[in-house]
Amino acid sequence: MTIEMSGHLTCSACNIIGCESQTETIFVSDGKGGFGIIELKDSVVEGDDLELICAASIL
């Protein structure tokens, strides 16, 4: 990711009860490997539950 990719990140999820979303402001540094999402070990298909893990370096 580059610093030009800084902005707003919105995560939305829906289930039988309804939908929710949360928006956060993300600032990406120019540092190589400054921000990323840790890859999932298993494949994901529609209907699966999943948890995304974000990682950021401290510079």
N, C-alpha and C positions, 0 to 999 in steps of 0.2 A: 504494500500500500504506500502511496505517496501523500505528501502534505496536501495536495490538491483534492484528496479524497476526504478531507475533514468535512464535517457537516452534521446532519441529524440522522440518527439511526432509529428506526421504528420497528419494534417487534410486536407482532400481532398473533393471537392464538384464539381458536374457537373450539367449543365443545357443545354438548347438548344443553348446557345451561346458558350459553351466550358467548360473546366475544369480548376480549379485552385487548388493549394495546398500550404500550409505553414507549415514549420517545425520549431519547437522550442525545445530548450534543457530544460528538466525538471529535477530539483533536488528535490528528496523526502527526507524528514528528517526522523529520527528514531522515532520521537514523535508520539504517538498514535493519530490518526485522523489528521495528519499533512497536508494531501492533499486528495481531493476527488472531485467527480462530484455530484452536487445536483440532486437528482432523479427527473425525470419528473412526473408531476401529471397525465398526460393523456398517454394512450398507443400510440405508433407510428407504422405506417405501411409504407411500401414502397411507395414513392411518396410524403410523408408528408414533410413539412418544419419543422425544429426543431432548437432550440437554446440550446446548452449545457452550463451550468454555472459551472465553476470550483471554488473551494474554497480552501484556504490555510490558515493555522494558522501562526501567527507571533510570533516566539519564540526568 
